[in-house]
Amino acid sequence: MSLCVGSIEKDDTNFITHFQAGKLYLYGIDEDDDVIDIEKAEKHLRLSARYAESEIEFSPEITSMAAEAYFHASIACYIQGNENHHKNNARKAKDYYNEAIKLAKKSVELNPSLYESNYHLSKYYSLLDNKKEALKNYRHAYIAFKKKILGLKDYTV
């Protein structure tokens, strides 16, 4: 973690470093360490997405990294929504779920083949009791998954 922090201090607009820091803060736990900090994860993943997006014009291959950063940022918002739900703060939970939807939609916009984004969108909409959007996004996730795994170009449900 100290390497990421040091790298960010040297170049605070490096989207790769923010991406790695964000994922460490989001998922960083093992037998020896626990560096999970969901708020920091969201911050770094949003910065990663923002800085990566600014580079897409010059390097289109960066699009998938920006999409992944938005996707993981949506998970950070989802987790914060759940934390607030468990604290009986329904309004704040709903705000986080709506933010998760916004970020996951941006991920899908940038990379429609990232089926995980559509799958999580389905979950987020379900939490807000929007069954129509939940089912629509689940179908999109299923189709994108089949296309990616099976290599089918024109697969539909």
C-alpha positions as CSV (number, residue, x, y, z in Angstrom):
1,M,0.0,0.0,0.0
2,S,2.8,2.4,0.8
3,L,4.1,2.0,-2.8
4,C,0.8,3.1,-4.2
5,V,0.6,6.1,-1.8
6,G,4.1,7.1,-2.7
7,S,3.4,6.8,-6.4
8,I,0.3,8.9,-6.0
9,E,2.3,11.6,-4.1
10,K,4.8,11.7,-7.0
11,D,2.1,11.8,-9.8
12,D,-1.4,12.3,-8.5
13,T,-3.0,12.1,-12.0
14,N,-1.8,8.6,-12.8
15,F,-5.0,6.6,-13.4
16,I,-3.2,3.2,-13.1
17,T,-1.9,4.0,-9.6
18,H,-5.3,5.3,-8.5
19,F,-6.9,2.2,-9.9
20,Q,-4.6,-0.1,-8.0
21,A,-5.0,1.9,-4.8
22,G,-8.7,1.9,-5.2
23,K,-8.8,-1.9,-5.7
24,L,-6.5,-2.4,-2.7
25,Y,-8.8,-0.3,-0.5
26,L,-11.8,-2.1,-1.8
27,Y,-10.6,-5.7,-1.7
28,G,-7.3,-5.6,0.3
29,I,-7.6,-8.2,2.9
30,D,-5.7,-11.5,3.4
31,E,-4.3,-13.5,6.3
32,D,-1.8,-10.8,7.2
33,D,-3.3,-7.5,6.2
34,D,-6.6,-5.6,6.1
35,V,-6.4,-2.3,4.3
36,I,-10.0,-2.1,3.4
37,D,-11.3,1.5,3.4
38,I,-14.4,1.8,1.2
39,E,-14.5,5.6,1.2
40,K,-10.8,5.8,0.0
41,A,-11.6,3.0,-2.5
42,E,-14.4,5.1,-4.0
43,K,-12.3,8.2,-4.1
44,H,-9.3,6.5,-5.9
45,L,-11.5,4.6,-8.3
46,R,-13.4,7.7,-9.3
47,L,-10.1,9.6,-9.8
48,S,-8.8,6.7,-11.9
49,A,-11.9,6.7,-14.1
50,R,-11.7,10.5,-14.5
51,Y,-8.0,10.5,-15.4
52,A,-8.3,7.5,-17.7
53,E,-11.3,9.1,-19.5
54,S,-9.2,12.2,-20.2
55,E,-6.7,10.0,-22.0
56,I,-9.1,8.0,-24.2
57,E,-8.9,10.5,-27.0
58,F,-5.2,9.8,-27.3
59,S,-5.2,6.1,-26.4
60,P,-8.6,4.4,-27.0
61,E,-7.4,1.1,-25.4
62,I,-7.7,2.9,-22.0
63,T,-11.4,2.8,-22.4
64,S,-11.7,-0.6,-20.8
65,M,-9.6,0.6,-17.7
66,A,-11.9,3.6,-17.3
67,A,-15.0,1.2,-17.5
68,E,-13.5,-1.1,-14.9
69,A,-12.7,1.9,-12.6
70,Y,-16.3,3.0,-12.8
71,F,-17.5,-0.6,-12.2
72,H,-15.4,-1.0,-9.0
73,A,-16.4,2.5,-7.8
74,S,-20.0,1.4,-8.2
75,I,-19.3,-1.5,-5.9
76,A,-17.8,0.9,-3.3
77,C,-21.0,2.9,-3.4
78,Y,-23.1,-0.3,-3.2
79,I,-21.2,-1.3,-0.1
80,Q,-21.7,2.1,1.5
81,G,-25.4,1.8,0.7
82,N,-25.5,-1.5,2.4
83,E,-23.7,-0.1,5.5
84,N,-26.3,2.7,5.7
85,H,-29.1,0.3,5.2
86,H,-27.9,-1.8,8.1
87,K,-27.7,1.4,10.2
88,N,-31.4,2.1,9.3
89,N,-30.5,5.1,7.3
90,A,-32.7,4.4,4.3
91,R,-32.4,7.8,2.6
92,K,-28.6,7.7,2.6
93,A,-28.6,4.0,1.5
94,K,-30.8,4.9,-1.5
95,D,-28.5,7.8,-2.4
96,Y,-25.5,5.4,-2.5
97,Y,-27.5,2.9,-4.5
98,N,-28.5,5.6,-7.0
99,E,-24.8,6.6,-7.2
100,A,-23.8,3.0,-7.8
101,I,-26.3,2.9,-10.7
102,K,-24.9,6.0,-12.2
103,L,-21.3,4.7,-12.0
104,A,-22.3,1.2,-13.4
105,K,-24.2,2.8,-16.3
106,K,-21.0,4.8,-17.1
107,S,-19.1,1.6,-17.1
108,V,-21.5,-0.1,-19.5
109,E,-21.5,3.0,-21.7
110,L,-17.7,2.8,-22.0
111,N,-17.5,-1.0,-22.3
112,P,-20.8,-2.9,-23.1
113,S,-19.0,-6.2,-23.0
114,L,-18.1,-5.8,-19.3
115,Y,-21.0,-8.0,-18.3
116,E,-20.3,-7.6,-14.6
117,S,-21.4,-4.0,-14.8
118,N,-24.8,-5.0,-16.1
119,Y,-25.1,-7.8,-13.6
120,H,-24.4,-5.3,-10.7
121,L,-26.8,-2.8,-12.3
122,S,-29.4,-5.5,-12.0
123,K,-28.7,-5.9,-8.3
124,Y,-28.7,-2.2,-7.6
125,Y,-32.1,-1.7,-9.4
126,S,-33.5,-4.7,-7.4
127,L,-32.5,-3.0,-4.2
128,L,-34.5,0.0,-5.2
129,D,-37.4,-2.2,-6.2
130,N,-37.2,-1.3,-9.9
131,K,-37.9,-4.8,-11.3
132,K,-38.2,-3.7,-14.9
133,E,-34.7,-2.2,-15.0
134,A,-33.3,-5.0,-12.9
135,L,-34.6,-7.6,-15.4
136,K,-33.5,-5.6,-18.4
137,N,-29.9,-5.3,-17.1
138,Y,-29.8,-8.9,-16.0
139,R,-30.7,-9.9,-19.6
140,H,-28.0,-7.5,-20.9
141,A,-25.5,-9.1,-18.5
142,Y,-26.5,-12.6,-19.6
143,I,-26.1,-11.7,-23.3
144,A,-22.7,-10.0,-22.8
145,F,-21.5,-13.0,-20.7
146,K,-22.5,-15.5,-23.5
147,K,-20.9,-13.3,-26.1
148,K,-17.7,-13.0,-24.2
149,I,-17.5,-16.6,-23.0
150,L,-18.8,-18.4,-26.1
151,G,-17.4,-15.8,-28.6
152,L,-20.9,-15.3,-30.1
153,K,-21.3,-12.0,-32.0
154,D,-25.1,-12.0,-32.4
155,Y,-26.4,-13.8,-29.4
156,T,-29.8,-12.6,-28.0
157,V,-32.3,-13.9,-25.5
